[in-house]
Amino acid sequence: MPSLHIAAQLIRRTMGSRRGLIMNVLIPAIILSIMVGLFASLEGNKAVIAVNNTDTGILAAYLASAIEKESLYEILNVSNSEQELKNLVIDGKADAAIYIPPDFTAKMLEGIHAKASLYQMNKQLWNASLAAMLATESDRLFASVGLVSSAGSEAGADLAKLEALLEAQAAPMIVAENAEMQLGHIVSNPMMIGLILMFLMLLVSQSIGFVMEDREQRTMARMFTAPLRSMDIAFGNFMGSMLVGTIQLVIVLSLLYFVFGYSHGIPFGAMLLVLEFFLLAAVGVASAIAGLVRNSTQLSQINNLVITPSCMISGCFFPLSILPDFMQKLANFTPQKWAIMAIDRLGGGGSFSDISLQLCILLLFAAVLLAFGSVVLRPNRTS
């Protein structure tokens, strides 16, 4: 089959020599794996929060319990003084420290809005969230005291009623549940997957660059004069790019799964399948771009103007929800968004039936763009 010979030739040019195998395949895959593995290990570490509850009252106990329920942090209960708590943060032994004063409950019961002290080195997203949680819990406890006090006939709050109210608040009767699907945490924290997707698009662009080189050097023109169908030539180039990308993808995933242990609860085969669908769409994107330019230099320049911006608006580097509405709608026209959504659903416990829509959209991207690329990527446009 002529397409197989064309694909094999593209593979030999990419990784047929020792230098090509090392420079074009092994080194990029290993560097990406190390980057993703290191970032993933840092991402998995929880912030250490030192908590000292010096109050023996009921309200302080409920506040401490609310802090311990936060799964984002590793809570370390200590008996240090307030100054020693500050030193733990300064010395780097704790990422933040919370001090609940001994008169916290007494002040609340007297109608004074008491607050716990939070010590931190600098403002970051996670400790800003922790500060907001502390403020919310303090407001809730103060409002509960006011509610019980206003309902009582005597001055002050009835501790039995207050405790019953707090227990009822801790176990709400109605909870929100997503009945359609289970969501993972890829969409809200897409950095690692986003790096892999951008890496695949850059590698595919490198393979398509060899096709552009054939067109510039008239090699493609000689291929079209041979007794070959244009479909065979296009399919051979696309298949060669897919095979090179698949080899690089398997190396990256093998290192991530079996060396760094980065999986997000998604089986190796499932992750490979989704990324193969994305790889097919990425080949379509690269071939469509290559058909619109005249030489390899223009291809690299256009790729820089397409790959990075499309990764940014599709949610590869930060959650898509923080972007304006029009950019979220624009992200629907990027294959990266649909790949991230598919991986997110698999990470949340979904099955292949749950990601069928995303996979079909990636196939549609590939079909349309590959058809466009096969038409325009011909030897009649030269530099």
C-alpha positions as CSV (number, residue, x, y, z in Angstrom):
1,M,0.0,0.0,0.0
2,P,1.6,3.3,-1.1
3,S,0.4,5.2,2.0
4,L,2.3,2.8,4.3
5,H,5.5,3.5,2.4
6,I,5.0,7.3,2.7
7,A,4.2,7.0,6.4
8,A,7.3,4.8,7.0
9,Q,9.5,7.4,5.2
10,L,8.1,10.2,7.4
11,I,8.9,8.1,10.5
12,R,12.4,7.4,9.3
13,R,13.0,11.1,8.7
14,T,11.8,11.9,12.2
15,M,13.3,9.1,14.3
16,G,15.2,6.8,11.9
17,S,18.6,7.9,13.0
18,R,20.0,7.8,16.5
19,R,20.2,11.6,16.6
20,G,16.6,11.9,15.4
21,L,15.4,9.4,17.9
22,I,17.1,11.1,20.8
23,M,16.4,14.8,19.8
24,N,13.0,14.4,18.2
25,V,11.4,11.7,20.4
26,L,13.2,10.8,23.6
27,I,14.4,14.1,24.9
28,P,11.1,16.1,24.4
29,A,9.1,13.2,25.9
30,I,11.4,12.8,28.9
31,I,11.5,16.6,29.6
32,L,7.7,16.9,29.4
33,S,7.3,13.8,31.7
34,I,9.7,15.3,34.3
35,M,7.9,18.7,34.2
36,V,4.4,17.1,34.6
37,G,5.7,14.7,37.2
38,L,7.3,17.4,39.3
39,F,4.4,19.8,39.0
40,A,2.0,16.9,39.9
41,S,3.9,16.0,43.0
42,L,3.9,19.7,44.1
43,E,0.2,19.9,43.2
44,G,-0.6,16.9,45.4
45,N,1.0,18.3,48.6
46,K,-1.6,19.8,51.0
47,A,-0.9,23.0,52.8
48,V,0.0,22.3,56.5
49,I,-2.2,24.4,58.9
50,A,-1.2,24.5,62.5
51,V,-4.3,25.1,64.8
52,N,-4.3,25.9,68.4
53,N,-7.7,26.0,70.1
54,T,-7.2,27.5,73.5
55,D,-10.9,27.8,74.2
56,T,-12.8,25.0,75.8
57,G,-16.2,26.4,74.8
58,I,-18.7,24.9,72.4
59,L,-18.4,27.5,69.7
60,A,-14.6,27.2,69.5
61,A,-15.0,23.4,69.2
62,Y,-17.4,23.8,66.3
63,L,-15.0,26.2,64.6
64,A,-12.0,23.9,65.0
65,S,-14.2,21.0,63.7
66,A,-15.1,23.0,60.6
67,I,-11.4,23.6,59.9
68,E,-10.5,19.9,60.3
69,K,-13.2,19.0,57.7
70,E,-11.5,21.0,55.0
71,S,-9.9,18.3,52.8
72,L,-7.6,20.8,51.0
73,Y,-5.4,21.2,54.1
74,E,-3.4,19.0,56.4
75,I,-4.4,20.1,59.9
76,L,-1.8,20.0,62.7
77,N,-3.3,20.5,66.2
78,V,-0.7,22.1,68.5
79,S,-0.6,23.6,71.9
80,N,1.9,26.4,71.1
81,S,1.5,29.9,72.3
82,E,0.4,32.6,69.8
83,Q,4.0,33.7,69.3
84,E,5.2,30.2,68.8
85,L,2.5,29.7,66.1
86,K,3.9,32.7,64.3
87,N,7.3,31.2,64.5
88,L,6.1,28.0,62.9
89,V,5.0,29.9,59.9
90,I,8.1,32.1,59.8
91,D,10.4,29.0,60.0
92,G,8.5,27.2,57.3
93,K,7.3,24.4,59.6
94,A,3.7,25.3,58.7
95,D,2.1,27.0,55.7
96,A,-0.3,28.9,57.9
97,A,-1.4,29.0,61.6
98,I,-4.8,29.6,63.2
99,Y,-5.1,30.7,66.8
100,I,-8.5,30.5,68.6
101,P,-8.4,32.8,71.7
102,P,-9.5,31.5,75.1
103,D,-12.4,33.9,75.2
104,F,-13.8,33.1,71.8
105,T,-17.0,31.4,73.0
106,A,-17.5,33.8,75.9
107,K,-17.4,36.9,73.7
108,M,-19.8,35.3,71.2
109,L,-22.3,34.5,73.9
110,E,-22.1,38.1,75.2
111,G,-23.0,39.3,71.7
112,I,-19.4,40.3,70.7
113,H,-18.3,39.1,67.3
114,A,-15.1,37.2,68.1
115,K,-12.7,36.0,65.5
116,A,-9.8,33.5,65.2
117,S,-6.4,34.8,64.1
118,L,-4.8,33.6,60.9
119,Y,-1.1,33.9,60.4
120,Q,0.4,33.5,56.9
121,M,3.6,34.6,55.1
122,N,2.0,36.1,52.0
123,K,-1.3,36.2,50.2
124,Q,-2.0,33.3,47.9
125,L,-5.2,31.8,46.5
126,W,-5.3,28.9,49.0
127,N,-4.8,31.0,52.1
128,A,-7.3,33.6,50.9
129,S,-9.8,30.8,50.6
130,L,-8.9,29.7,54.2
131,A,-9.4,33.2,55.5
132,A,-12.7,33.4,53.8
133,M,-13.8,30.1,55.3
134,L,-12.8,31.3,58.8
135,A,-14.7,34.5,58.4
136,T,-17.8,32.6,57.1
137,E,-17.7,30.1,59.9
138,S,-17.3,32.9,62.5
139,D,-20.3,34.8,61.0
140,R,-22.4,31.6,61.0
141,L,-21.6,31.0,64.7
142,F,-22.3,34.6,65.6
143,A,-25.6,34.5,63.7
144,S,-26.6,31.2,65.4
145,V,-26.0,32.8,68.9
146,G,-28.1,35.8,67.9
147,L,-30.9,33.6,66.7
148,V,-31.0,31.5,69.8
149,S,-30.7,34.6,72.1
150,S,-33.6,36.3,70.3
151,A,-35.8,33.2,70.6
152,G,-35.1,32.7,74.3
153,S,-37.1,34.3,77.1
154,E,-34.0,34.9,79.3
155,A,-31.0,37.1,78.6
156,G,-28.2,35.2,76.8
157,A,-28.3,32.1,74.7
158,D,-29.6,28.7,75.8
159,L,-26.6,26.4,75.3
160,A,-28.7,23.3,74.8
161,K,-30.7,25.0,72.0
162,L,-27.5,26.5,70.6
163,E,-25.9,23.1,70.4
164,A,-29.0,21.5,68.8
165,L,-29.0,24.3,66.2
166,L,-25.3,23.9,65.4
167,E,-25.7,20.1,65.0
168,A,-28.6,20.7,62.7
169,Q,-26.5,23.1,60.6
170,A,-23.7,20.5,60.4
171,A,-26.1,18.0,58.9
172,P,-28.2,19.8,56.3
173,M,-31.4,18.0,55.1
174,I,-30.8,19.1,51.4
175,V,-27.6,18.7,49.5
176,A,-26.8,19.4,45.9
177,E,-26.0,16.4,43.7
178,N,-25.1,16.2,40.0
179,A,-27.3,13.3,38.7
180,E,-26.1,13.4,35.1
181,M,-22.4,12.7,35.6
182,Q,-19.5,12.7,38.0
183,L,-17.0,15.5,37.7
184,G,-13.3,15.1,38.3
185,H,-10.9,17.9,39.1
186,I,-9.2,18.2,35.8
187,V,-11.4,21.1,34.6
188,S,-10.8,23.1,37.7
189,N,-7.0,22.3,37.7
190,P,-6.0,21.6,34.1
191,M,-2.3,22.6,34.1
192,M,-0.8,19.1,33.9
193,I,-3.2,17.9,31.2
194,G,-2.9,21.2,29.4
195,L,0.9,20.8,29.1
196,I,0.5,17.4,27.6
197,L,-2.0,18.7,25.0
198,M,0.2,21.6,24.0
199,F,3.2,19.3,23.8
200,L,1.2,17.0,21.4
201,M,0.3,19.9,19.2
202,L,3.9,21.1,19.0
203,L,5.1,17.6,18.1
204,V,2.5,17.2,15.4
205,S,3.5,20.5,14.0
206,Q,7.1,19.3,13.8
207,S,6.0,16.2,11.8
208,I,3.9,18.3,9.4
209,G,7.0,20.5,9.0
210,F,8.6,17.6,7.1
211,V,5.6,17.6,4.7
212,M,6.1,21.3,4.2
213,E,9.8,20.6,3.5
214,D,8.8,18.1,0.8
215,R,6.6,20.8,-0.8
216,E,9.3,23.4,-0.8
217,Q,11.9,21.0,-2.2
218,R,9.5,19.8,-4.9
219,T,9.6,16.3,-3.5
220,M,5.8,16.4,-3.2
221,A,5.5,17.5,-6.8
222,R,7.4,14.4,-7.9
223,M,5.2,12.2,-5.7
224,F,2.1,13.7,-7.4
225,T,3.5,12.8,-10.8
226,A,3.8,9.1,-9.8
227,P,0.9,6.7,-10.3
228,L,-0.5,7.6,-6.9
229,R,-3.8,9.0,-5.8
230,S,-3.7,12.3,-4.0
231,M,-5.6,10.6,-1.2
232,D,-2.9,8.0,-0.8
233,I,-0.2,10.7,-0.4
234,A,-2.3,12.7,2.1
235,F,-3.2,9.6,4.1
236,G,0.4,8.5,4.2
237,N,1.6,11.8,5.5
238,F,-1.2,12.0,8.1
239,M,-0.7,8.4,9.2
240,G,3.1,8.9,9.6
241,S,2.4,12.0,11.8
242,M,-0.1,10.0,13.9
243,L,2.4,7.1,14.4
244,V,5.2,9.4,15.4
245,G,2.9,11.2,17.8
246,T,1.6,7.9,19.2
247,I,5.1,6.7,20.0
248,Q,5.9,9.9,21.8
249,L,2.6,9.8,23.6
250,V,3.2,6.3,24.8
251,I,6.6,7.2,26.1
252,V,5.2,10.3,28.0
253,L,2.3,8.4,29.5
254,S,4.5,5.4,30.5
255,L,6.9,7.7,32.4
256,L,4.0,9.6,34.0
257,Y,2.1,6.5,35.1
258,F,4.8,4.1,36.0
259,V,7.6,6.4,37.2
260,F,5.9,9.5,38.6
261,G,2.6,7.8,39.5
262,Y,0.5,10.6,37.9
263,S,-2.8,9.1,36.8
264,H,-5.8,11.1,38.4
265,G,-7.5,7.8,38.8
266,I,-7.8,7.2,35.0
267,P,-6.6,3.9,33.5
268,F,-3.6,4.0,31.2
269,G,-5.6,2.7,28.2
270,A,-8.5,5.2,28.7
271,M,-6.1,8.1,28.9
272,L,-4.2,6.9,25.8
273,L,-7.5,6.5,23.9
274,V,-8.7,10.1,24.6
275,L,-5.3,11.5,23.8
276,E,-5.2,9.5,20.5
277,F,-8.5,11.2,19.5
278,F,-7.0,14.5,20.4
279,L,-3.8,13.7,18.5
280,L,-5.9,13.0,15.4
281,A,-7.6,16.4,15.7
282,A,-4.2,18.0,16.3
283,V,-2.9,16.5,13.1
284,G,-5.9,18.0,11.3
285,V,-5.2,21.4,12.8
286,A,-1.5,21.3,11.8
287,S,-2.3,20.2,8.3
288,A,-4.9,22.8,7.8
289,I,-2.5,25.5,9.0
290,A,0.3,24.1,6.8
291,G,-2.0,24.4,3.7
292,L,-2.5,28.1,4.3
293,V,1.2,29.0,4.4
294,R,4.0,28.9,1.9
295,N,7.1,27.6,3.8
296,S,8.3,26.1,7.0
297,T,9.2,29.5,8.5
298,Q,5.7,30.8,8.1
299,L,4.4,27.5,9.5
300,S,6.4,27.9,12.8
301,Q,5.3,31.5,13.1
302,I,1.6,30.7,12.5
303,N,1.8,27.8,15.0
304,N,3.0,30.2,17.7
305,L,0.0,32.4,16.9
306,V,-2.4,29.5,17.0
307,I,-1.3,26.8,19.5
308,T,-0.5,29.0,22.5
309,P,-3.6,31.2,22.3
310,S,-5.9,28.3,21.6
311,C,-4.5,26.5,24.6
312,M,-5.1,29.6,26.8
313,I,-8.7,30.1,25.8
314,S,-9.6,26.4,25.9
315,G,-8.7,26.0,29.6
316,C,-5.3,24.3,29.3
317,F,-3.6,26.5,31.8
318,F,-6.4,27.8,34.1
319,P,-10.1,27.0,34.6
320,L,-12.2,28.0,31.7
321,S,-14.9,29.4,34.1
322,I,-12.7,32.4,35.0
323,L,-12.8,33.7,31.3
324,P,-15.5,36.0,29.9
325,D,-18.6,34.4,28.4
326,F,-17.6,35.1,24.8
327,M,-14.2,33.4,25.3
328,Q,-15.9,30.4,26.9
329,K,-18.1,30.1,23.8
330,L,-15.0,30.6,21.6
331,A,-13.4,27.7,23.4
332,N,-16.0,25.4,21.8
333,F,-14.1,25.7,18.6
334,T,-10.8,24.3,20.0
335,P,-10.2,20.5,20.3
336,Q,-8.3,21.0,23.6
337,K,-11.5,21.9,25.5
338,W,-13.2,18.7,24.5
339,A,-10.2,16.6,25.3
340,I,-10.0,18.2,28.8
341,M,-13.7,17.6,29.3
342,A,-13.4,13.9,28.4
343,I,-10.4,13.4,30.7
344,D,-12.3,15.2,33.5
345,R,-15.3,12.9,33.2
346,L,-13.1,9.8,33.2
347,G,-11.3,11.2,36.3
348,G,-14.7,11.6,38.0
349,G,-15.6,8.0,37.5
350,G,-17.3,8.2,34.2
351,S,-17.4,5.5,31.5
352,F,-16.7,5.6,27.8
353,S,-20.4,6.2,27.2
354,D,-20.1,9.4,29.2
355,I,-17.4,10.8,26.9
356,S,-18.9,9.7,23.6
357,L,-20.0,13.2,22.7
358,Q,-16.5,14.6,23.3
359,L,-14.8,11.9,21.3
360,C,-17.3,12.4,18.4
361,I,-16.5,16.1,18.4
362,L,-12.8,15.4,18.3
363,L,-13.4,13.1,15.4
364,L,-15.4,15.8,13.7
365,F,-12.5,18.2,14.2
366,A,-10.1,15.7,12.6
367,A,-12.4,14.8,9.7
368,V,-13.1,18.4,8.7
369,L,-9.5,19.7,9.1
370,L,-7.9,16.7,7.5
371,A,-10.2,17.0,4.5
372,F,-9.3,20.7,4.3
373,G,-5.6,20.0,4.7
374,S,-5.5,17.2,2.1
375,V,-7.1,19.6,-0.4
376,V,-4.9,22.7,0.2
377,L,-1.6,20.9,1.1
378,R,-0.6,20.4,-2.4
379,P,2.6,21.2,-4.4
380,N,1.0,24.0,-6.4
381,R,1.8,26.5,-3.6
382,T,5.5,27.2,-3.3
383,S,7.6,29.8,-1.7
